[in-house]
Every structure is written in structure tokens, then in C-alpha cells.
Amino acid sequence: QLPLVESGGGLVKPGGSLRLSCAASGFSLDAYAVAWFRQAPGKEREEVACIISSGFRTNYADSVKGRFTISRDYDKNTVYLQMNNLKPEDADVYYCNGMGGSYCMGDPFGYWGQGTQVTVSS
């Protein structure tokens, strides 16, 4: 089994919503900040949201602030990204990763999963 598995992507119309899940297997996410990233063709990977290990502080990219919400469920060893009011420019492959430590300033783990595709189209 993969250490991190992203799911929940799909096709939505502009203004629609999706909830992405990042499930960890074989290790606990509790000690780590976890971030969601996206990467469009020809662009560098962008961190869109991050939640610290305690869950009591979150960060968001300006482009998604007010529309996306990151959360975590320690019992399920899973981090979520609720995406509302989706825009065509949100279409990307979305990845999650631990940030190496308790806070979002850390470096992501070396392994990246397959991601989950988000498509926004009318």
C-alpha cells in the first residue's frame, strides 16, 4: 500500500464543490503538518493549503482563501481539502504531503503520490 493516497477528485462545473481526501497508511500523520499542492502544466508546484500538526492553525494561498478549507481527522489518519466555488483555474492534479515536521515551513517528504485530478468545466 502507498504511504499517501489522494482521492476525491472529479469533474465539476464552475461554482461547484469537491472534497479531497489524503489518507496515510503505514505511518501516522499526527506529528506532521500536512499540505495540499497542485501543479498545472508548465508551472511550478503550488502549495494551496497547509495545516499544522496540532490542527489549530491553517495556511492558504491567496488564490484559494475563502473558498478552500483544510482539516484533519486524527482517528482516520486523514487530511481533507474542502473546495467550494471552484473556478476553471483550479483545475489541476492535487497532491498531499507531510511537511517533515510540525509546521508548514518544513520540506515535504521525498515521496509524492499519484495525486487526484480536479477538472472544472462547464
DAKA-V767612 format. One record per pair of residues at least 4 apart in sequence whose ideal C-beta (glycine too) atoms are under 6 Angstrom apart, sorted by the first residue. I is the first residue (numbers start at 1). GAP is how many residues later the second one is. Records with the same first field share a line. If there is no record, write none. Layout:
I: GAP / GAP
This chain:
1: 24
2: 111
3: 23
4: 20 / 109
5: 18
6: 16 / 90 / 107 / 109 / 110
7: 14 / 109
8: 11 / 12 / 13 / 108
9: 107 / 108 / 109
11: 108
12: 4 / 6 / 74 / 108
13: 109
14: 106 / 108
15: 70
16: 70
17: 67
18: 65
19: 63
20: 61 / 74 / 96
21: 57 / 59
22: 57 / 74
23: 55
24: 5 / 53
29: 5 / 48
30: 44
31: 22
32: 21 / 66
33: 17 / 19 / 20 / 66 / 70 / 71
34: 17 / 45 / 64
35: 12 / 15 / 64
36: 12 / 13 / 45 / 60
37: 8 / 10 / 58
38: 8 / 10 / 54 / 56
39: 6
40: 52
48: 13 / 16
49: 11 / 19 / 21
50: 9 / 54
51: 4 / 7 / 19 / 21
52: 5 / 51
53: 49
55: 17
58: 12
59: 45
60: 4 / 5
64: 4
67: 17 / 18
68: 15
69: 13
70: 11
71: 9
72: 7
73: 5
86: 4 / 34
88: 32
90: 30
91: 27 / 28 / 29
93: 22 / 24
94: 21 / 22 / 24
95: 17 / 20
97: 11 / 12
98: 11
99: 5 / 7 / 9
100: 6 / 7
101: 5
